[in-house]
Amino acid sequence: MEHAGTAENSAAQSIRQQRFGKLPERVRPEDMVEERPTVEYDPARDAYNPDEWLVRYCL
C-alpha cells in the first residue's frame, strides 16, 4: 500500500515540477510602460475666443 502512495506522490511531484519548476521569462521595464498623451487633442479647445463675452454681453 505504501508503494502506491509514493507512486502517486511521485507522479504529483513530477506534474508540479513541470508546471512550476522554472521561473517565468523576465519582462523588461521598457515593455511594461505604455506611452500615450495624457489628454487627447480637442479642436474645440482652440476655437474659444476669450474676448467673445465682451461682444455678447457688453454691447
N, CA, C, O and CB atoms as a CASP TS submission, in Angstrom:
PFRMAT TS
TARGET T0000
AUTHOR 0000-0000-0000
METHOD Language model
MODEL 1
PARENT N/A
ATOM      1  N   MET     1       0.818  -1.185   0.000  1.00  0.00           N
ATOM      2  CA  MET     1       0.000   0.000   0.000  1.00  0.00           C
ATOM      3  C   MET     1       0.865   1.253   0.000  1.00  0.00           C
ATOM      4  O   MET     1       0.521   2.247  -0.640  1.00  0.00           O
ATOM      5  CB  MET     1      -0.932  -0.004   1.194  1.00  0.00           C
ATOM      6  N   GLU     2       1.973   1.209   0.707  1.00  0.00           N
ATOM      7  CA  GLU     2       2.846   2.368   0.780  1.00  0.00           C
ATOM      8  C   GLU     2       3.449   2.694  -0.589  1.00  0.00           C
ATOM      9  O   GLU     2       3.693   3.857  -0.911  1.00  0.00           O
ATOM     10  CB  GLU     2       3.954   2.128   1.804  1.00  0.00           C
ATOM     11  N   HIS     3       3.680   1.672  -1.372  1.00  0.00           N
ATOM     12  CA  HIS     3       4.269   1.889  -2.686  1.00  0.00           C
ATOM     13  C   HIS     3       3.319   2.645  -3.603  1.00  0.00           C
ATOM     14  O   HIS     3       3.763   3.483  -4.388  1.00  0.00           O
ATOM     15  CB  HIS     3       4.656   0.562  -3.316  1.00  0.00           C
ATOM     16  N   ALA     4       2.036   2.372  -3.524  1.00  0.00           N
ATOM     17  CA  ALA     4       1.053   3.078  -4.356  1.00  0.00           C
ATOM     18  C   ALA     4       0.987   4.542  -3.969  1.00  0.00           C
ATOM     19  O   ALA     4       0.871   5.413  -4.831  1.00  0.00           O
ATOM     20  CB  ALA     4      -0.340   2.435  -4.226  1.00  0.00           C
ATOM     21  N   GLY     5       1.061   4.816  -2.677  1.00  0.00           N
ATOM     22  CA  GLY     5       1.032   6.201  -2.216  1.00  0.00           C
ATOM     23  C   GLY     5       2.259   6.968  -2.674  1.00  0.00           C
ATOM     24  O   GLY     5       2.148   8.126  -3.076  1.00  0.00           O
ATOM     25  N   THR     6       3.399   6.357  -2.620  1.00  0.00           N
ATOM     26  CA  THR     6       4.619   7.044  -3.053  1.00  0.00           C
ATOM     27  C   THR     6       4.616   7.225  -4.563  1.00  0.00           C
ATOM     28  O   THR     6       5.153   8.212  -5.067  1.00  0.00           O
ATOM     29  CB  THR     6       5.871   6.262  -2.614  1.00  0.00           C
ATOM     30  N   ALA     7       4.018   6.287  -5.290  1.00  0.00           N
ATOM     31  CA  ALA     7       3.938   6.423  -6.744  1.00  0.00           C
ATOM     32  C   ALA     7       3.031   7.605  -7.110  1.00  0.00           C
ATOM     33  O   ALA     7       3.330   8.375  -8.022  1.00  0.00           O
ATOM     34  CB  ALA     7       3.411   5.109  -7.390  1.00  0.00           C
ATOM     35  N   GLU     8       1.908   7.731  -6.370  1.00  0.00           N
ATOM     36  CA  GLU     8       1.011   8.863  -6.616  1.00  0.00           C
ATOM     37  C   GLU     8       1.693  10.178  -6.250  1.00  0.00           C
ATOM     38  O   GLU     8       1.577  11.172  -6.966  1.00  0.00           O
ATOM     39  CB  GLU     8      -0.296   8.701  -5.816  1.00  0.00           C
ATOM     40  N   ASN     9       2.403  10.166  -5.127  1.00  0.00           N
ATOM     41  CA  ASN     9       3.119  11.372  -4.713  1.00  0.00           C
ATOM     42  C   ASN     9       4.196  11.735  -5.720  1.00  0.00           C
ATOM     43  O   ASN     9       4.418  12.906  -6.026  1.00  0.00           O
ATOM     44  CB  ASN     9       3.739  11.181  -3.328  1.00  0.00           C
ATOM     45  N   SER    10       4.858  10.706  -6.226  1.00  0.00           N
ATOM     46  CA  SER    10       5.916  10.933  -7.207  1.00  0.00           C
ATOM     47  C   SER    10       5.338  11.507  -8.505  1.00  0.00           C
ATOM     48  O   SER    10       5.925  12.404  -9.109  1.00  0.00           O
ATOM     49  CB  SER    10       6.673   9.621  -7.494  1.00  0.00           C
ATOM     50  N   ALA    11       4.187  10.985  -8.925  1.00  0.00           N
ATOM     51  CA  ALA    11       3.545  11.488 -10.145  1.00  0.00           C
ATOM     52  C   ALA    11       3.084  12.929  -9.942  1.00  0.00           C
ATOM     53  O   ALA    11       3.255  13.778 -10.816  1.00  0.00           O
ATOM     54  CB  ALA    11       2.346  10.591 -10.545  1.00  0.00           C
ATOM     55  N   ALA    12       2.499  13.189  -8.779  1.00  0.00           N
ATOM     56  CA  ALA    12       2.042  14.550  -8.486  1.00  0.00           C
ATOM     57  C   ALA    12       3.230  15.504  -8.409  1.00  0.00           C
ATOM     58  O   ALA    12       3.157  16.646  -8.863  1.00  0.00           O
ATOM     59  CB  ALA    12       1.242  14.584  -7.166  1.00  0.00           C
ATOM     60  N   GLN    13       4.329  15.015  -7.825  1.00  0.00           N
ATOM     61  CA  GLN    13       5.515  15.851  -7.718  1.00  0.00           C
ATOM     62  C   GLN    13       6.098  16.144  -9.101  1.00  0.00           C
ATOM     63  O   GLN    13       6.556  17.258  -9.354  1.00  0.00           O
ATOM     64  CB  GLN    13       6.565  15.176  -6.826  1.00  0.00           C
ATOM     65  N   SER    14       6.085  15.168  -9.984  1.00  0.00           N
ATOM     66  CA  SER    14       6.627  15.400 -11.321  1.00  0.00           C
ATOM     67  C   SER    14       5.741  16.359 -12.117  1.00  0.00           C
ATOM     68  O   SER    14       6.256  17.175 -12.882  1.00  0.00           O
ATOM     69  CB  SER    14       6.775  14.071 -12.074  1.00  0.00           C
ATOM     70  N   ILE    15       4.403  16.274 -11.949  1.00  0.00           N
ATOM     71  CA  ILE    15       3.491  17.210 -12.618  1.00  0.00           C
ATOM     72  C   ILE    15       3.711  18.620 -12.088  1.00  0.00           C
ATOM     73  O   ILE    15       3.746  19.585 -12.851  1.00  0.00           O
ATOM     74  CB  ILE    15       2.015  16.783 -12.417  1.00  0.00           C
ATOM     75  N   ARG    16       3.860  18.728 -10.761  1.00  0.00           N
ATOM     76  CA  ARG    16       4.104  20.026 -10.143  1.00  0.00           C
ATOM     77  C   ARG    16       5.427  20.625 -10.630  1.00  0.00           C
ATOM     78  O   ARG    16       5.515  21.825 -10.890  1.00  0.00           O
ATOM     79  CB  ARG    16       4.112  19.892  -8.613  1.00  0.00           C
ATOM     80  N   GLN    17       6.426  19.799 -10.746  1.00  0.00           N
ATOM     81  CA  GLN    17       7.741  20.259 -11.209  1.00  0.00           C
ATOM     82  C   GLN    17       7.670  20.756 -12.652  1.00  0.00           C
ATOM     83  O   GLN    17       8.300  21.757 -12.994  1.00  0.00           O
ATOM     84  CB  GLN    17       8.779  19.126 -11.092  1.00  0.00           C
ATOM     85  N   GLN    18       6.907  20.067 -13.497  1.00  0.00           N
ATOM     86  CA  GLN    18       6.767  20.507 -14.882  1.00  0.00           C
ATOM     87  C   GLN    18       6.049  21.845 -14.965  1.00  0.00           C
ATOM     88  O   GLN    18       6.385  22.692 -15.793  1.00  0.00           O
ATOM     89  CB  GLN    18       6.017  19.461 -15.699  1.00  0.00           C
ATOM     90  N   ARG    19       5.062  22.027 -14.105  1.00  0.00           N
ATOM     91  CA  ARG    19       4.258  23.250 -14.173  1.00  0.00           C
ATOM     92  C   ARG    19       4.940  24.432 -13.492  1.00  0.00           C
ATOM     93  O   ARG    19       4.944  25.542 -14.025  1.00  0.00           O
ATOM     94  CB  ARG    19       2.900  23.015 -13.540  1.00  0.00           C
ATOM     95  N   PHE    20       5.515  24.194 -12.317  1.00  0.00           N
ATOM     96  CA  PHE    20       6.058  25.288 -11.519  1.00  0.00           C
ATOM     97  C   PHE    20       7.572  25.206 -11.341  1.00  0.00           C
ATOM     98  O   PHE    20       8.130  25.921 -10.508  1.00  0.00           O
ATOM     99  CB  PHE    20       5.395  25.306 -10.170  1.00  0.00           C
ATOM    100  N   GLY    21       8.234  24.365 -12.091  1.00  0.00           N
ATOM    101  CA  GLY    21       9.648  24.108 -11.869  1.00  0.00           C
ATOM    102  C   GLY    21      10.593  25.189 -12.332  1.00  0.00           C
ATOM    103  O   GLY    21      11.765  25.173 -11.957  1.00  0.00           O
ATOM    104  N   LYS    22      10.127  26.132 -13.136  1.00  0.00           N
ATOM    105  CA  LYS    22      11.029  27.199 -13.597  1.00  0.00           C
ATOM    106  C   LYS    22      10.323  28.541 -13.491  1.00  0.00           C
ATOM    107  O   LYS    22       9.094  28.618 -13.513  1.00  0.00           O
ATOM    108  CB  LYS    22      11.498  26.946 -15.060  1.00  0.00           C
ATOM    109  N   LEU    23      11.100  29.569 -13.380  1.00  0.00           N
ATOM    110  CA  LEU    23      10.562  30.918 -13.281  1.00  0.00           C
ATOM    111  C   LEU    23      10.053  31.392 -14.636  1.00  0.00           C
ATOM    112  O   LEU    23      10.549  30.942 -15.669  1.00  0.00           O
ATOM    113  CB  LEU    23      11.626  31.882 -12.744  1.00  0.00           C
ATOM    114  N   PRO    24       9.080  32.283 -14.653  1.00  0.00           N
ATOM    115  CA  PRO    24       8.625  32.819 -15.940  1.00  0.00           C
ATOM    116  C   PRO    24       9.716  33.677 -16.570  1.00  0.00           C
ATOM    117  O   PRO    24      10.655  34.104 -15.898  1.00  0.00           O
ATOM    118  CB  PRO    24       7.330  33.645 -15.762  1.00  0.00           C
ATOM    119  N   GLU    25       9.579  33.920 -17.854  1.00  0.00           N
ATOM    120  CA  GLU    25      10.566  34.750 -18.547  1.00  0.00           C
ATOM    121  C   GLU    25      10.537  36.163 -17.991  1.00  0.00           C
ATOM    122  O   GLU    25       9.487  36.657 -17.580  1.00  0.00           O
ATOM    123  CB  GLU    25      10.304  34.766 -20.068  1.00  0.00           C
ATOM    124  N   ARG    26      11.690  36.807 -17.981  1.00  0.00           N
ATOM    125  CA  ARG    26      11.776  38.169 -17.474  1.00  0.00           C
ATOM    126  C   ARG    26      11.088  39.136 -18.427  1.00  0.00           C
ATOM    127  O   ARG    26      11.096  38.948 -19.643  1.00  0.00           O
ATOM    128  CB  ARG    26      13.239  38.577 -17.266  1.00  0.00           C
ATOM    129  N   VAL    27      10.496  40.166 -17.851  1.00  0.00           N
ATOM    130  CA  VAL    27       9.864  41.219 -18.632  1.00  0.00           C
ATOM    131  C   VAL    27      10.707  42.472 -18.453  1.00  0.00           C
ATOM    132  O   VAL    27      10.949  42.919 -17.332  1.00  0.00           O
ATOM    133  CB  VAL    27       8.368  41.458 -18.192  1.00  0.00           C
ATOM    134  N   ARG    28      11.148  43.027 -19.564  1.00  0.00           N
ATOM    135  CA  ARG    28      11.985  44.223 -19.492  1.00  0.00           C
ATOM    136  C   ARG    28      11.137  45.416 -19.049  1.00  0.00           C
ATOM    137  O   ARG    28       9.954  45.484 -19.383  1.00  0.00           O
ATOM    138  CB  ARG    28      12.661  44.508 -20.863  1.00  0.00           C
ATOM    139  N   PRO    29      11.722  46.354 -18.304  1.00  0.00           N
ATOM    140  CA  PRO    29      10.961  47.542 -17.887  1.00  0.00           C
ATOM    141  C   PRO    29      10.413  48.335 -19.073  1.00  0.00           C
ATOM    142  O   PRO    29       9.345  48.937 -18.970  1.00  0.00           O
ATOM    143  CB  PRO    29      11.839  48.446 -17.037  1.00  0.00           C
ATOM    144  N   GLU    30      11.126  48.343 -20.186  1.00  0.00           N
ATOM    145  CA  GLU    30      10.663  49.072 -21.369  1.00  0.00           C
ATOM    146  C   GLU    30       9.351  48.478 -21.895  1.00  0.00           C
ATOM    147  O   GLU    30       8.531  49.190 -22.475  1.00  0.00           O
ATOM    148  CB  GLU    30      11.743  49.043 -22.474  1.00  0.00           C
ATOM    149  N   ASP    31       9.159  47.174 -21.688  1.00  0.00           N
ATOM    150  CA  ASP    31       7.956  46.519 -22.175  1.00  0.00           C
ATOM    151  C   ASP    31       6.759  46.712 -21.244  1.00  0.00           C
ATOM    152  O   ASP    31       5.628  46.395 -21.612  1.00  0.00           O
ATOM    153  CB  ASP    31       8.221  45.050 -22.362  1.00  0.00           C
ATOM    154  N   MET    32       7.005  47.231 -20.041  1.00  0.00           N
ATOM    155  CA  MET    32       5.924  47.423 -19.080  1.00  0.00           C
ATOM    156  C   MET    32       5.365  48.838 -19.098  1.00  0.00           C
ATOM    157  O   MET    32       4.454  49.149 -18.331  1.00  0.00           O
ATOM    158  CB  MET    32       6.407  47.093 -17.697  1.00  0.00           C
ATOM    159  N   VAL    33       5.892  49.692 -19.955  1.00  0.00           N
ATOM    160  CA  VAL    33       5.475  51.093 -19.988  1.00  0.00           C
ATOM    161  C   VAL    33       4.705  51.355 -21.274  1.00  0.00           C
ATOM    162  O   VAL    33       5.134  50.962 -22.359  1.00  0.00           O
ATOM    163  CB  VAL    33       6.697  52.044 -19.876  1.00  0.00           C
ATOM    164  N   GLU    34       3.581  52.014 -21.142  1.00  0.00           N
ATOM    165  CA  GLU    34       2.804  52.419 -22.303  1.00  0.00           C
ATOM    166  C   GLU    34       2.779  53.938 -22.329  1.00  0.00           C
ATOM    167  O   GLU    34       2.367  54.577 -21.362  1.00  0.00           O
ATOM    168  CB  GLU    34       1.354  51.823 -22.266  1.00  0.00           C
ATOM    169  N   GLU    35       3.211  54.497 -23.415  1.00  0.00           N
ATOM    170  CA  GLU    35       3.233  55.950 -23.544  1.00  0.00           C
ATOM    171  C   GLU    35       2.112  56.402 -24.459  1.00  0.00           C
ATOM    172  O   GLU    35       1.958  55.901 -25.573  1.00  0.00           O
ATOM    173  CB  GLU    35       4.593  56.436 -24.078  1.00  0.00           C
ATOM    174  N   ARG    36       1.335  57.351 -23.974  1.00  0.00           N
ATOM    175  CA  ARG    36       0.284  57.961 -24.777  1.00  0.00           C
ATOM    176  C   ARG    36       0.006  59.341 -24.207  1.00  0.00           C
ATOM    177  O   ARG    36       0.313  59.596 -23.042  1.00  0.00           O
ATOM    178  CB  ARG    36      -1.011  57.082 -24.794  1.00  0.00           C
ATOM    179  N   PRO    37      -0.561  60.226 -24.993  1.00  0.00           N
ATOM    180  CA  PRO    37      -0.824  61.577 -24.497  1.00  0.00           C
ATOM    181  C   PRO    37      -1.816  61.544 -23.334  1.00  0.00           C
ATOM    182  O   PRO    37      -2.735  60.725 -23.312  1.00  0.00           O
ATOM    183  CB  PRO    37      -1.363  62.471 -25.630  1.00  0.00           C
ATOM    184  N   THR    38      -1.618  62.446 -22.366  1.00  0.00           N
ATOM    185  CA  THR    38      -2.500  62.457 -21.212  1.00  0.00           C
ATOM    186  C   THR    38      -3.891  62.933 -21.584  1.00  0.00           C
ATOM    187  O   THR    38      -4.882  62.416 -21.068  1.00  0.00           O
ATOM    188  CB  THR    38      -1.926  63.333 -20.120  1.00  0.00           C
ATOM    189  N   VAL    39      -3.978  63.908 -22.470  1.00  0.00           N
ATOM    190  CA  VAL    39      -5.273  64.411 -22.923  1.00  0.00           C
ATOM    191  C   VAL    39      -5.260  64.397 -24.444  1.00  0.00           C
ATOM    192  O   VAL    39      -4.335  64.907 -25.077  1.00  0.00           O
ATOM    193  CB  VAL    39      -5.566  65.856 -22.364  1.00  0.00           C
ATOM    194  N   GLU    40      -6.278  63.817 -25.007  1.00  0.00           N
ATOM    195  CA  GLU    40      -6.351  63.788 -26.460  1.00  0.00           C
ATOM    196  C   GLU    40      -6.646  65.182 -26.985  1.00  0.00           C
ATOM    197  O   GLU    40      -7.287  65.993 -26.316  1.00  0.00           O
ATOM    198  CB  GLU    40      -7.420  62.791 -26.937  1.00  0.00           C
ATOM    199  N   TYR    41      -6.175  65.441 -28.177  1.00  0.00           N
ATOM    200  CA  TYR    41      -6.350  66.756 -28.787  1.00  0.00           C
ATOM    201  C   TYR    41      -7.830  67.026 -29.035  1.00  0.00           C
ATOM    202  O   TYR    41      -8.547  66.186 -29.578  1.00  0.00           O
ATOM    203  CB  TYR    41      -5.554  66.856 -30.105  1.00  0.00           C
ATOM    204  N   ASP    42      -8.271  68.212 -28.628  1.00  0.00           N
ATOM    205  CA  ASP    42      -9.657  68.623 -28.814  1.00  0.00           C
ATOM    206  C   ASP    42      -9.663  69.894 -29.657  1.00  0.00           C
ATOM    207  O   ASP    42      -9.253  70.942 -29.158  1.00  0.00           O
ATOM    208  CB  ASP    42     -10.377  68.850 -27.439  1.00  0.00           C
ATOM    209  N   PRO    43     -10.106  69.850 -30.908  1.00  0.00           N
ATOM    210  CA  PRO    43     -10.075  71.037 -31.752  1.00  0.00           C
ATOM    211  C   PRO    43     -10.976  72.154 -31.228  1.00  0.00           C
ATOM    212  O   PRO    43     -10.721  73.324 -31.515  1.00  0.00           O
ATOM    213  CB  PRO    43     -10.481  70.673 -33.158  1.00  0.00           C
ATOM    214  N   ALA    44     -12.011  71.829 -30.477  1.00  0.00           N
ATOM    215  CA  ALA    44     -12.900  72.860 -29.944  1.00  0.00           C
ATOM    216  C   ALA    44     -12.200  73.706 -28.887  1.00  0.00           C
ATOM    217  O   ALA    44     -12.610  74.839 -28.634  1.00  0.00           O
ATOM    218  CB  ALA    44     -14.156  72.224 -29.354  1.00  0.00           C
ATOM    219  N   ARG    45     -11.162  73.178 -28.275  1.00  0.00           N
ATOM    220  CA  ARG    45     -10.442  73.933 -27.254  1.00  0.00           C
ATOM    221  C   ARG    45      -9.768  75.169 -27.863  1.00  0.00           C
ATOM    222  O   ARG    45      -9.733  76.225 -27.232  1.00  0.00           O
ATOM    223  CB  ARG    45      -9.395  73.037 -26.567  1.00  0.00           C
ATOM    224  N   ASP    46      -9.245  75.045 -29.054  1.00  0.00           N
ATOM    225  CA  ASP    46      -8.570  76.175 -29.706  1.00  0.00           C
ATOM    226  C   ASP    46      -9.557  77.136 -30.347  1.00  0.00           C
ATOM    227  O   ASP    46      -9.162  78.227 -30.758  1.00  0.00           O
ATOM    228  CB  ASP    46      -7.595  75.670 -30.757  1.00  0.00           C
ATOM    229  N   ALA    47     -10.823  76.768 -30.445  1.00  0.00           N
ATOM    230  CA  ALA    47     -11.822  77.627 -31.072  1.00  0.00           C
ATOM    231  C   ALA    47     -12.357  78.677 -30.106  1.00  0.00           C
ATOM    232  O   ALA    47     -13.074  79.582 -30.532  1.00  0.00           O
ATOM    233  CB  ALA    47     -12.967  76.790 -31.608  1.00  0.00           C
ATOM    234  N   TYR    48     -12.031  78.585 -28.821  1.00  0.00           N
ATOM    235  CA  TYR    48     -12.541  79.528 -27.821  1.00  0.00           C
ATOM    236  C   TYR    48     -11.860  80.883 -27.964  1.00  0.00           C
ATOM    237  O   TYR    48     -10.637  80.966 -28.072  1.00  0.00           O
ATOM    238  CB  TYR    48     -12.329  78.976 -26.399  1.00  0.00           C
ATOM    239  N   ASN    49     -12.654  81.930 -27.966  1.00  0.00           N
ATOM    240  CA  ASN    49     -12.129  83.284 -28.018  1.00  0.00           C
ATOM    241  C   ASN    49     -12.435  83.943 -26.670  1.00  0.00           C
ATOM    242  O   ASN    49     -13.606  84.158 -26.354  1.00  0.00           O
ATOM    243  CB  ASN    49     -12.749  84.100 -29.221  1.00  0.00           C
ATOM    244  N   PRO    50     -11.417  84.270 -25.869  1.00  0.00           N
ATOM    245  CA  PRO    50     -11.680  84.813 -24.541  1.00  0.00           C
ATOM    246  C   PRO    50     -12.340  86.200 -24.569  1.00  0.00           C
ATOM    247  O   PRO    50     -12.924  86.617 -23.569  1.00  0.00           O
ATOM    248  CB  PRO    50     -10.390  84.886 -23.768  1.00  0.00           C
ATOM    249  N   ASP    51     -12.258  86.912 -25.684  1.00  0.00           N
ATOM    250  CA  ASP    51     -12.879  88.240 -25.775  1.00  0.00           C
ATOM    251  C   ASP    51     -14.310  88.172 -26.304  1.00  0.00           C
ATOM    252  O   ASP    51     -14.977  89.201 -26.409  1.00  0.00           O
ATOM    253  CB  ASP    51     -12.044  89.147 -26.672  1.00  0.00           C
ATOM    254  N   GLU    52     -14.777  86.999 -26.631  1.00  0.00           N
ATOM    255  CA  GLU    52     -16.119  86.870 -27.193  1.00  0.00           C
ATOM    256  C   GLU    52     -17.193  87.305 -26.201  1.00  0.00           C
ATOM    257  O   GLU    52     -18.228  87.822 -26.621  1.00  0.00           O
ATOM    258  CB  GLU    52     -16.369  85.433 -27.629  1.00  0.00           C
ATOM    259  N   TRP    53     -16.987  87.119 -24.929  1.00  0.00           N
ATOM    260  CA  TRP    53     -18.004  87.518 -23.948  1.00  0.00           C
ATOM    261  C   TRP    53     -18.224  89.018 -23.962  1.00  0.00           C
ATOM    262  O   TRP    53     -19.316  89.484 -23.637  1.00  0.00           O
ATOM    263  CB  TRP    53     -17.601  87.068 -22.546  1.00  0.00           C
ATOM    264  N   LEU    54     -17.199  89.787 -24.335  1.00  0.00           N
ATOM    265  CA  LEU    54     -17.352  91.251 -24.422  1.00  0.00           C
ATOM    266  C   LEU    54     -18.378  91.603 -25.479  1.00  0.00           C
ATOM    267  O   LEU    54     -19.220  92.477 -25.271  1.00  0.00           O
ATOM    268  CB  LEU    54     -16.000  91.934 -24.743  1.00  0.00           C
ATOM    269  N   VAL    55     -18.309  90.924 -26.610  1.00  0.00           N
ATOM    270  CA  VAL    55     -19.235  91.203 -27.702  1.00  0.00           C
ATOM    271  C   VAL    55     -20.651  90.760 -27.332  1.00  0.00           C
ATOM    272  O   VAL    55     -21.614  91.459 -27.642  1.00  0.00           O
ATOM    273  CB  VAL    55     -18.774  90.499 -28.992  1.00  0.00           C
ATOM    274  N   ARG    56     -20.788  89.605 -26.671  1.00  0.00           N
ATOM    275  CA  ARG    56     -22.110  89.073 -26.345  1.00  0.00           C
ATOM    276  C   ARG    56     -22.812  89.833 -25.230  1.00  0.00           C
ATOM    277  O   ARG    56     -24.018  90.067 -25.309  1.00  0.00           O
ATOM    278  CB  ARG    56     -21.992  87.635 -25.958  1.00  0.00           C
ATOM    279  N   TYR    57     -22.081  90.220 -24.200  1.00  0.00           N
ATOM    280  CA  TYR    57     -22.741  90.737 -23.014  1.00  0.00           C
ATOM    281  C   TYR    57     -22.565  92.252 -22.786  1.00  0.00           C
ATOM    282  O   TYR    57     -23.343  92.838 -22.033  1.00  0.00           O
ATOM    283  CB  TYR    57     -22.232  90.004 -21.827  1.00  0.00           C
ATOM    284  N   CYS    58     -21.588  92.887 -23.401  1.00  0.00           N
ATOM    285  CA  CYS    58     -21.344  94.298 -23.145  1.00  0.00           C
ATOM    286  C   CYS    58     -21.865  95.200 -24.234  1.00  0.00           C
ATOM    287  O   CYS    58     -21.981  96.405 -24.008  1.00  0.00           O
ATOM    288  CB  CYS    58     -19.895  94.535 -22.967  1.00  0.00           C
ATOM    289  N   LEU    59     -22.175  94.701 -25.364  1.00  0.00           N
ATOM    290  CA  LEU    59     -22.656  95.549 -26.441  1.00  0.00           C
ATOM    291  C   LEU    59     -24.099  95.354 -26.725  1.00  0.00           C
ATOM    292  O   LEU    59     -24.647  96.007 -27.613  1.00  0.00           O
ATOM    293  CB  LEU    59     -21.887  95.310 -27.666  1.00  0.00           C
TER
END
